[in-house]
Amino acid sequence: MRAAVLGSGLMGSVIGWDLANSEGVDEVVVADIDKEKLEALKRRAPGRKLSVEVLDIMQRDKVVPFLKRFDVAASALPHGVVHQSDLAAVEAGSKMVNIAFEDEQIDLDAAARRTGATLVPGCGVAPGLGGILLARGLEELGGGDEGHIMVGGIPQEPRPPFGYKLVFSIVGLLREYTDEARVVRDGKIVKVMPFSTVEAYDFPSPIGRLEGFCTDGLASLVYTMKGMRVLDEITLRWPGHAEKMGLIMESGYFSREKVRTSVGEVTPLELSWAVLGRKLAEGDPRDITVMRVIAKGAKGSVVYDMVDRYDEERGVTSMGKTTGYTGSIVAQMLGRGDVKGTGVIPPEKAVTGKSVEVLLAHLARRGVHIKKTP
């Protein structure tokens, strides 16, 4: 199998490394516009399997023929250029997993079917793994009408003032905090602001109490689980984080409206990307990813729990592991033909039934363990 990875950032580098260390994958090419990131990745993943290539995702005339060279691709690009990678994959007739989700991806289904492309959007830890587990839990119950996905990447040693360490794109993080969250209540989709829903949640030691708030992370589940009575995604943080970030947001620093300054016009959000992005990147990189997925139906409930930690040996963040390994494993399933069909296939439809256990077994071999009760 020949595999391509678009993006060599925090997640793309892990996907590329994992693919290169997987049996059945003969060649991996990681492409990015940033030559320095590519060179850093190459130093971390020596060997003949993995190579790097400078590529501008905005140059469709170059991206399409690049993708045609491979059996499968994985996109780990930031919001803002995600759609460009999807359009290129559809035009190339590629099989591609994208760890990011954007609603525009759903609209590409007809075009993808025409070109023979298969796009699995939003296939990381959340969105992605959380939805796969929820769908599997509901299936085991013989159906249900309530689902909750709780997930958060948090530092092992929280530092003031925010008690948070950035583990993915600052753009994606602030989207979680500023975008209205779509949730299902009484069978209808309603929208709530994230920091208006802060509640306490208790987890077994050594995690203890966390706070959680609804974010717009249901992704494709909004389209594939329309019969639910209650459905939400809850982002988890150490206590106190929401109050501090909420104060910054209420002060206008996340506004997209331009303001005039002595050096020209700028949006407060762009300024926050730069300032907060630098501040939140400080500190110990060792992180924890906590996830709890609850499926409820007439026959009871199924709960999946995951507490994953930073990989000390390889120097890989837990968020990189849980997101990148999920994307890599599903990409390999797609490349092998285990995922059937063309068009846009959300992860909860791409990985179903016993294939979920296969995915969990592969994650366990990589050190990511998920416990199911009952």
C-alpha beads as a LAMMPS data file, in Angstrom:
LAMMPS data file: protein, C-alpha beads

374 atoms
373 bonds

1 atom types
1 bond types

-500.0 500.0 xlo xhi
-500.0 500.0 ylo yhi
-500.0 500.0 zlo zhi

Masses

1 110.0

Atoms # bond

1 1 1 0.000 0.000 0.000
2 1 1 1.263 3.480 -0.911
3 1 1 0.010 6.221 1.395
4 1 1 0.131 10.014 1.335
5 1 1 -0.269 12.405 4.254
6 1 1 -1.232 16.035 3.729
7 1 1 0.174 18.145 6.558
8 1 1 3.182 17.578 8.816
9 1 1 2.002 19.351 11.968
10 1 1 1.209 17.914 15.393
11 1 1 -1.221 15.341 13.978
12 1 1 0.090 14.774 10.448
13 1 1 3.565 13.909 11.710
14 1 1 2.111 11.185 13.963
15 1 1 -0.002 9.779 11.126
16 1 1 3.018 9.691 8.823
17 1 1 5.194 8.045 11.464
18 1 1 2.535 5.431 12.281
19 1 1 1.895 4.572 8.648
20 1 1 5.622 4.128 8.086
21 1 1 5.750 1.708 11.018
22 1 1 2.736 -0.338 9.926
23 1 1 2.902 -3.671 8.140
24 1 1 1.264 -3.615 4.759
25 1 1 2.287 -0.032 4.083
26 1 1 5.158 0.026 1.597
27 1 1 5.648 3.746 1.118
28 1 1 4.582 6.961 2.877
29 1 1 5.013 10.461 1.503
30 1 1 4.205 13.383 3.801
31 1 1 3.517 16.647 1.975
32 1 1 3.448 20.151 3.384
33 1 1 4.242 23.699 2.340
34 1 1 6.566 24.075 5.353
35 1 1 9.973 22.666 4.438
36 1 1 11.330 22.991 7.989
37 1 1 8.525 20.865 9.435
38 1 1 9.100 18.232 6.784
39 1 1 12.815 18.085 7.510
40 1 1 12.109 17.771 11.254
41 1 1 9.722 14.890 10.597
42 1 1 12.239 13.141 8.378
43 1 1 14.840 13.345 11.148
44 1 1 12.370 11.808 13.622
45 1 1 11.301 9.006 11.274
46 1 1 14.413 7.773 9.500
47 1 1 14.141 4.923 7.059
48 1 1 13.319 4.178 3.467
49 1 1 9.568 3.954 3.887
50 1 1 8.925 7.602 4.685
51 1 1 9.829 10.516 2.459
52 1 1 8.700 14.133 2.338
53 1 1 7.626 16.487 -0.409
54 1 1 6.992 20.232 -0.483
55 1 1 3.446 20.877 -1.710
56 1 1 1.084 23.854 -1.612
57 1 1 -2.470 22.615 -1.006
58 1 1 -3.823 25.694 -2.795
59 1 1 -2.220 24.573 -6.075
60 1 1 -4.884 22.123 -7.182
61 1 1 -3.094 21.381 -10.451
62 1 1 -0.251 19.891 -8.410
63 1 1 -2.196 18.331 -5.536
64 1 1 -4.514 16.252 -7.756
65 1 1 -1.730 14.423 -9.636
66 1 1 0.122 14.006 -6.336
67 1 1 -2.855 12.195 -4.772
68 1 1 -3.317 9.979 -7.836
69 1 1 0.039 8.369 -7.079
70 1 1 -1.265 6.719 -3.905
71 1 1 -3.665 3.987 -2.813
72 1 1 -4.890 6.041 0.136
73 1 1 -4.351 9.444 1.702
74 1 1 -4.817 11.081 5.085
75 1 1 -5.372 14.812 5.515
76 1 1 -4.222 16.539 8.700
77 1 1 -4.509 20.139 7.580
78 1 1 -5.857 23.047 9.655
79 1 1 -9.246 24.640 9.185
80 1 1 -9.023 27.162 6.395
81 1 1 -7.517 24.731 3.897
82 1 1 -9.414 21.544 4.812
83 1 1 -11.910 22.075 1.996
84 1 1 -9.116 22.397 -0.536
85 1 1 -7.752 18.970 0.371
86 1 1 -11.230 17.447 0.091
87 1 1 -11.863 18.992 -3.317
88 1 1 -8.513 17.730 -4.587
89 1 1 -9.215 14.206 -3.300
90 1 1 -12.619 14.151 -4.981
91 1 1 -11.188 15.363 -8.281
92 1 1 -8.404 12.772 -8.089
93 1 1 -10.860 9.964 -7.302
94 1 1 -8.834 9.227 -4.171
95 1 1 -9.547 7.314 -1.008
96 1 1 -8.904 9.777 1.811
97 1 1 -9.392 10.066 5.558
98 1 1 -9.587 13.623 6.894
99 1 1 -9.137 14.109 10.634
100 1 1 -11.016 17.435 10.433
101 1 1 -14.736 17.840 9.876
102 1 1 -16.498 20.680 8.088
103 1 1 -20.146 20.630 7.038
104 1 1 -19.184 21.284 3.404
105 1 1 -17.770 17.764 3.274
106 1 1 -21.245 16.228 3.391
107 1 1 -22.178 18.117 0.219
108 1 1 -19.320 16.446 -1.696
109 1 1 -21.008 13.026 -1.643
110 1 1 -22.484 13.158 -5.165
111 1 1 -19.286 14.521 -6.692
112 1 1 -17.199 11.863 -4.939
113 1 1 -19.458 9.112 -6.236
114 1 1 -19.065 10.415 -9.775
115 1 1 -15.264 10.275 -9.620
116 1 1 -15.095 7.076 -7.576
117 1 1 -13.580 8.843 -4.573
118 1 1 -14.150 7.839 -0.959
119 1 1 -13.885 10.507 1.717
120 1 1 -14.044 9.661 5.428
121 1 1 -14.352 13.059 7.144
122 1 1 -13.776 13.959 10.781
123 1 1 -11.868 10.802 11.648
124 1 1 -9.624 11.551 14.617
125 1 1 -10.401 11.039 18.287
126 1 1 -13.302 13.510 18.355
127 1 1 -14.833 13.809 15.927
128 1 1 -14.183 10.280 14.798
129 1 1 -13.504 7.644 17.438
130 1 1 -16.148 9.073 19.774
131 1 1 -18.837 8.758 17.115
132 1 1 -17.686 5.261 16.140
133 1 1 -17.987 4.111 19.760
134 1 1 -21.364 5.769 20.253
135 1 1 -22.763 4.097 17.138
136 1 1 -21.363 0.750 18.256
137 1 1 -22.844 1.148 21.732
138 1 1 -26.274 1.929 20.324
139 1 1 -25.980 -1.065 18.002
140 1 1 -25.189 -3.384 20.919
141 1 1 -28.247 -2.053 22.763
142 1 1 -30.430 -2.807 19.780
143 1 1 -31.039 0.924 19.364
144 1 1 -31.273 3.921 21.631
145 1 1 -32.159 7.579 21.756
146 1 1 -29.521 9.209 23.987
147 1 1 -25.810 9.718 23.466
148 1 1 -23.046 11.739 25.101
149 1 1 -19.448 12.123 23.978
150 1 1 -17.181 13.679 26.607
151 1 1 -13.603 14.334 25.556
152 1 1 -10.716 16.596 26.400
153 1 1 -6.983 16.933 25.965
154 1 1 -5.568 18.334 29.210
155 1 1 -2.053 18.823 30.625
156 1 1 -0.820 16.358 33.221
157 1 1 0.497 19.305 35.216
158 1 1 -1.832 22.294 34.660
159 1 1 -0.150 25.679 34.894
160 1 1 -1.735 29.059 35.587
161 1 1 -3.359 31.132 34.328
162 1 1 -5.397 28.830 32.059
163 1 1 -4.598 25.300 33.256
164 1 1 -4.335 24.240 29.627
165 1 1 -1.597 23.324 27.148
166 1 1 -2.294 23.588 23.435
167 1 1 -2.267 20.143 21.825
168 1 1 -3.595 21.088 18.386
169 1 1 -4.226 24.166 16.239
170 1 1 -5.040 27.417 18.070
171 1 1 -7.493 28.168 15.251
172 1 1 -9.350 24.925 15.938
173 1 1 -9.286 25.515 19.688
174 1 1 -10.834 28.978 19.499
175 1 1 -13.452 27.699 17.051
176 1 1 -14.541 25.287 19.798
177 1 1 -14.964 28.201 22.187
178 1 1 -16.631 30.711 19.863
179 1 1 -18.871 28.643 17.582
180 1 1 -22.392 27.820 18.707
181 1 1 -22.696 24.174 19.644
182 1 1 -25.323 22.059 17.933
183 1 1 -26.918 19.630 20.385
184 1 1 -30.071 17.543 20.270
185 1 1 -32.709 18.112 22.919
186 1 1 -36.153 16.476 22.775
187 1 1 -35.367 15.248 19.294
188 1 1 -34.580 18.689 17.868
189 1 1 -31.275 20.347 17.015
190 1 1 -30.735 23.447 19.129
191 1 1 -27.735 25.742 19.443
192 1 1 -26.029 26.774 22.677
193 1 1 -22.953 28.839 23.413
194 1 1 -20.164 26.654 24.836
195 1 1 -19.459 28.483 28.094
196 1 1 -23.169 28.739 28.945
197 1 1 -23.278 24.987 29.707
198 1 1 -20.378 24.469 32.152
199 1 1 -20.922 21.527 34.529
200 1 1 -18.739 19.368 36.797
201 1 1 -17.946 15.748 35.893
202 1 1 -16.207 13.207 38.104
203 1 1 -13.751 10.613 36.810
204 1 1 -11.833 7.871 38.639
205 1 1 -8.541 8.725 40.351
206 1 1 -6.084 10.136 39.459
207 1 1 -8.189 12.372 37.192
208 1 1 -10.913 13.371 39.654
209 1 1 -13.169 16.310 38.895
210 1 1 -13.188 18.047 35.509
211 1 1 -15.476 20.685 34.045
212 1 1 -17.241 20.245 30.744
213 1 1 -19.198 22.359 28.295
214 1 1 -20.994 21.645 25.042
215 1 1 -19.015 22.325 21.868
216 1 1 -19.893 21.921 18.207
217 1 1 -18.173 18.558 17.900
218 1 1 -20.987 16.236 16.880
219 1 1 -19.750 16.698 13.318
220 1 1 -21.265 14.062 10.999
221 1 1 -23.458 12.691 13.801
222 1 1 -25.783 15.630 13.185
223 1 1 -26.497 14.026 9.806
224 1 1 -26.274 10.302 10.631
225 1 1 -28.105 10.176 13.998
226 1 1 -31.215 12.206 13.270
227 1 1 -33.480 9.960 15.341
228 1 1 -31.850 10.740 18.678
229 1 1 -33.768 12.348 21.531
230 1 1 -30.648 13.648 23.327
231 1 1 -27.199 14.001 21.779
232 1 1 -24.209 16.174 22.608
233 1 1 -20.442 16.493 22.646
234 1 1 -18.874 17.877 25.815
235 1 1 -15.337 19.255 25.937
236 1 1 -13.493 18.517 29.189
237 1 1 -11.009 20.803 30.953
238 1 1 -9.460 21.208 34.389
239 1 1 -11.760 23.296 36.640
240 1 1 -11.556 27.068 36.179
241 1 1 -10.508 27.089 32.536
242 1 1 -13.930 27.951 31.138
243 1 1 -14.387 30.956 33.415
244 1 1 -11.076 32.489 32.359
245 1 1 -11.500 31.863 28.645
246 1 1 -15.105 33.043 28.869
247 1 1 -13.969 36.335 30.369
248 1 1 -11.576 36.890 27.461
249 1 1 -14.345 36.099 24.988
250 1 1 -16.856 38.402 26.727
251 1 1 -14.248 41.175 26.579
252 1 1 -14.341 40.976 22.782
253 1 1 -10.965 39.377 22.119
254 1 1 -12.466 36.596 20.009
255 1 1 -14.447 38.971 17.781
256 1 1 -14.103 38.644 14.013
257 1 1 -14.970 42.317 13.446
258 1 1 -12.014 44.500 12.560
259 1 1 -10.921 47.260 14.922
260 1 1 -8.770 50.232 14.055
261 1 1 -5.403 50.569 15.813
262 1 1 -2.458 52.916 15.447
263 1 1 -0.786 50.414 13.114
264 1 1 -3.842 49.569 11.021
265 1 1 -6.931 47.360 11.186
266 1 1 -6.920 43.953 12.806
267 1 1 -9.512 41.520 14.123
268 1 1 -9.251 40.719 17.851
269 1 1 -9.543 37.031 16.953
270 1 1 -6.434 37.166 14.764
271 1 1 -4.579 38.901 17.582
272 1 1 -5.759 36.204 19.985
273 1 1 -4.512 33.504 17.630
274 1 1 -1.043 35.013 17.857
275 1 1 -0.920 35.978 21.539
276 1 1 -2.928 33.160 23.102
277 1 1 -1.461 30.638 20.700
278 1 1 2.026 31.464 21.960
279 1 1 0.952 31.513 25.620
280 1 1 -0.989 28.252 25.457
281 1 1 1.916 26.522 23.722
282 1 1 4.106 27.052 26.782
283 1 1 4.714 24.454 29.439
284 1 1 5.268 20.740 29.814
285 1 1 4.116 18.851 26.686
286 1 1 2.990 15.801 28.688
287 1 1 -0.762 15.579 28.303
288 1 1 -3.739 13.349 29.048
289 1 1 -6.703 12.608 26.803
290 1 1 -9.878 11.742 28.702
291 1 1 -12.895 10.385 26.843
292 1 1 -16.188 8.946 27.987
293 1 1 -18.865 7.844 25.513
294 1 1 -22.316 6.990 26.838
295 1 1 -24.999 5.273 24.764
296 1 1 -28.461 4.820 26.299
297 1 1 -31.514 2.896 25.169
298 1 1 -34.476 0.927 26.470
299 1 1 -32.187 -2.017 27.310
300 1 1 -29.817 0.031 29.446
301 1 1 -26.541 1.758 28.656
302 1 1 -23.071 1.115 27.274
303 1 1 -20.144 3.242 28.438
304 1 1 -16.686 3.511 26.878
305 1 1 -13.888 5.093 28.935
306 1 1 -10.394 6.108 27.862
307 1 1 -7.621 7.783 29.831
308 1 1 -4.526 8.023 27.664
309 1 1 -1.178 9.624 28.525
310 1 1 1.767 11.201 26.764
311 1 1 4.186 8.692 25.204
312 1 1 7.404 9.291 27.140
313 1 1 9.456 6.914 25.015
314 1 1 8.602 8.437 21.630
315 1 1 7.810 11.969 22.764
316 1 1 4.315 11.886 21.248
317 1 1 1.391 13.737 22.814
318 1 1 -1.661 11.774 23.835
319 1 1 -3.787 13.943 21.547
320 1 1 -1.421 13.078 18.712
321 1 1 -1.696 9.381 19.550
322 1 1 -5.457 9.181 19.912
323 1 1 -6.134 11.380 16.882
324 1 1 -3.259 10.343 14.636
325 1 1 -3.395 6.612 15.312
326 1 1 -7.148 6.560 14.716
327 1 1 -6.689 8.383 11.411
328 1 1 -3.832 6.104 10.381
329 1 1 -5.635 2.866 11.253
330 1 1 -8.833 3.858 9.439
331 1 1 -6.787 5.029 6.443
332 1 1 -5.198 1.592 6.282
333 1 1 -8.625 -0.044 6.530
334 1 1 -9.773 2.179 3.680
335 1 1 -6.680 1.401 1.593
336 1 1 -7.129 -2.356 2.098
337 1 1 -10.736 -2.203 0.977
338 1 1 -12.197 -2.947 4.419
339 1 1 -14.308 0.197 4.059
340 1 1 -16.720 -0.376 1.194
341 1 1 -18.319 2.105 -1.174
342 1 1 -17.641 5.498 -2.659
343 1 1 -18.799 8.982 -1.766
344 1 1 -18.640 10.655 1.641
345 1 1 -18.743 7.988 4.358
346 1 1 -18.638 9.355 7.924
347 1 1 -16.481 7.328 10.346
348 1 1 -19.474 5.965 12.280
349 1 1 -20.699 4.493 8.972
350 1 1 -17.256 3.467 7.707
351 1 1 -16.202 1.490 10.802
352 1 1 -19.102 -0.584 12.097
353 1 1 -19.879 -3.922 13.721
354 1 1 -16.870 -6.143 14.343
355 1 1 -14.637 -3.637 12.534
356 1 1 -14.903 -1.476 15.664
357 1 1 -13.256 -4.223 17.690
358 1 1 -10.523 -4.432 15.040
359 1 1 -9.919 -0.698 15.380
360 1 1 -9.794 -0.942 19.190
361 1 1 -7.363 -3.858 19.002
362 1 1 -5.026 -1.863 16.762
363 1 1 -5.241 1.111 19.133
364 1 1 -4.462 -1.155 22.092
365 1 1 -1.347 -2.456 20.345
366 1 1 -0.265 1.170 20.086
367 1 1 -0.867 1.713 23.796
368 1 1 -4.291 3.374 23.577
369 1 1 -6.723 1.374 25.724
370 1 1 -10.499 1.767 25.913
371 1 1 -12.647 0.099 28.567
372 1 1 -16.262 -0.805 27.959
373 1 1 -18.943 -1.293 30.608
374 1 1 -21.014 -3.320 31.052

Bonds

1 1 1 2
2 1 2 3
3 1 3 4
4 1 4 5
5 1 5 6
6 1 6 7
7 1 7 8
8 1 8 9
9 1 9 10
10 1 10 11
11 1 11 12
12 1 12 13
13 1 13 14
14 1 14 15
15 1 15 16
16 1 16 17
17 1 17 18
18 1 18 19
19 1 19 20
20 1 20 21
21 1 21 22
22 1 22 23
23 1 23 24
24 1 24 25
25 1 25 26
26 1 26 27
27 1 27 28
28 1 28 29
29 1 29 30
30 1 30 31
31 1 31 32
32 1 32 33
33 1 33 34
34 1 34 35
35 1 35 36
36 1 36 37
37 1 37 38
38 1 38 39
39 1 39 40
40 1 40 41
41 1 41 42
42 1 42 43
43 1 43 44
44 1 44 45
45 1 45 46
46 1 46 47
47 1 47 48
48 1 48 49
49 1 49 50
50 1 50 51
51 1 51 52
52 1 52 53
53 1 53 54
54 1 54 55
55 1 55 56
56 1 56 57
57 1 57 58
58 1 58 59
59 1 59 60
60 1 60 61
61 1 61 62
62 1 62 63
63 1 63 64
64 1 64 65
65 1 65 66
66 1 66 67
67 1 67 68
68 1 68 69
69 1 69 70
70 1 70 71
71 1 71 72
72 1 72 73
73 1 73 74
74 1 74 75
75 1 75 76
76 1 76 77
77 1 77 78
78 1 78 79
79 1 79 80
80 1 80 81
81 1 81 82
82 1 82 83
83 1 83 84
84 1 84 85
85 1 85 86
86 1 86 87
87 1 87 88
88 1 88 89
89 1 89 90
90 1 90 91
91 1 91 92
92 1 92 93
93 1 93 94
94 1 94 95
95 1 95 96
96 1 96 97
97 1 97 98
98 1 98 99
99 1 99 100
100 1 100 101
101 1 101 102
102 1 102 103
103 1 103 104
104 1 104 105
105 1 105 106
106 1 106 107
107 1 107 108
108 1 108 109
109 1 109 110
110 1 110 111
111 1 111 112
112 1 112 113
113 1 113 114
114 1 114 115
115 1 115 116
116 1 116 117
117 1 117 118
118 1 118 119
119 1 119 120
120 1 120 121
121 1 121 122
122 1 122 123
123 1 123 124
124 1 124 125
125 1 125 126
126 1 126 127
127 1 127 128
128 1 128 129
129 1 129 130
130 1 130 131
131 1 131 132
132 1 132 133
133 1 133 134
134 1 134 135
135 1 135 136
136 1 136 137
137 1 137 138
138 1 138 139
139 1 139 140
140 1 140 141
141 1 141 142
142 1 142 143
143 1 143 144
144 1 144 145
145 1 145 146
146 1 146 147
147 1 147 148
148 1 148 149
149 1 149 150
150 1 150 151
151 1 151 152
152 1 152 153
153 1 153 154
154 1 154 155
155 1 155 156
156 1 156 157
157 1 157 158
158 1 158 159
159 1 159 160
160 1 160 161
161 1 161 162
162 1 162 163
163 1 163 164
164 1 164 165
165 1 165 166
166 1 166 167
167 1 167 168
168 1 168 169
169 1 169 170
170 1 170 171
171 1 171 172
172 1 172 173
173 1 173 174
174 1 174 175
175 1 175 176
176 1 176 177
177 1 177 178
178 1 178 179
179 1 179 180
180 1 180 181
181 1 181 182
182 1 182 183
183 1 183 184
184 1 184 185
185 1 185 186
186 1 186 187
187 1 187 188
188 1 188 189
189 1 189 190
190 1 190 191
191 1 191 192
192 1 192 193
193 1 193 194
194 1 194 195
195 1 195 196
196 1 196 197
197 1 197 198
198 1 198 199
199 1 199 200
200 1 200 201
201 1 201 202
202 1 202 203
203 1 203 204
204 1 204 205
205 1 205 206
206 1 206 207
207 1 207 208
208 1 208 209
209 1 209 210
210 1 210 211
211 1 211 212
212 1 212 213
213 1 213 214
214 1 214 215
215 1 215 216
216 1 216 217
217 1 217 218
218 1 218 219
219 1 219 220
220 1 220 221
221 1 221 222
222 1 222 223
223 1 223 224
224 1 224 225
225 1 225 226
226 1 226 227
227 1 227 228
228 1 228 229
229 1 229 230
230 1 230 231
231 1 231 232
232 1 232 233
233 1 233 234
234 1 234 235
235 1 235 236
236 1 236 237
237 1 237 238
238 1 238 239
239 1 239 240
240 1 240 241
241 1 241 242
242 1 242 243
243 1 243 244
244 1 244 245
245 1 245 246
246 1 246 247
247 1 247 248
248 1 248 249
249 1 249 250
250 1 250 251
251 1 251 252
252 1 252 253
253 1 253 254
254 1 254 255
255 1 255 256
256 1 256 257
257 1 257 258
258 1 258 259
259 1 259 260
260 1 260 261
261 1 261 262
262 1 262 263
263 1 263 264
264 1 264 265
265 1 265 266
266 1 266 267
267 1 267 268
268 1 268 269
269 1 269 270
270 1 270 271
271 1 271 272
272 1 272 273
273 1 273 274
274 1 274 275
275 1 275 276
276 1 276 277
277 1 277 278
278 1 278 279
279 1 279 280
280 1 280 281
281 1 281 282
282 1 282 283
283 1 283 284
284 1 284 285
285 1 285 286
286 1 286 287
287 1 287 288
288 1 288 289
289 1 289 290
290 1 290 291
291 1 291 292
292 1 292 293
293 1 293 294
294 1 294 295
295 1 295 296
296 1 296 297
297 1 297 298
298 1 298 299
299 1 299 300
300 1 300 301
301 1 301 302
302 1 302 303
303 1 303 304
304 1 304 305
305 1 305 306
306 1 306 307
307 1 307 308
308 1 308 309
309 1 309 310
310 1 310 311
311 1 311 312
312 1 312 313
313 1 313 314
314 1 314 315
315 1 315 316
316 1 316 317
317 1 317 318
318 1 318 319
319 1 319 320
320 1 320 321
321 1 321 322
322 1 322 323
323 1 323 324
324 1 324 325
325 1 325 326
326 1 326 327
327 1 327 328
328 1 328 329
329 1 329 330
330 1 330 331
331 1 331 332
332 1 332 333
333 1 333 334
334 1 334 335
335 1 335 336
336 1 336 337
337 1 337 338
338 1 338 339
339 1 339 340
340 1 340 341
341 1 341 342
342 1 342 343
343 1 343 344
344 1 344 345
345 1 345 346
346 1 346 347
347 1 347 348
348 1 348 349
349 1 349 350
350 1 350 351
351 1 351 352
352 1 352 353
353 1 353 354
354 1 354 355
355 1 355 356
356 1 356 357
357 1 357 358
358 1 358 359
359 1 359 360
360 1 360 361
361 1 361 362
362 1 362 363
363 1 363 364
364 1 364 365
365 1 365 366
366 1 366 367
367 1 367 368
368 1 368 369
369 1 369 370
370 1 370 371
371 1 371 372
372 1 372 373
373 1 373 374
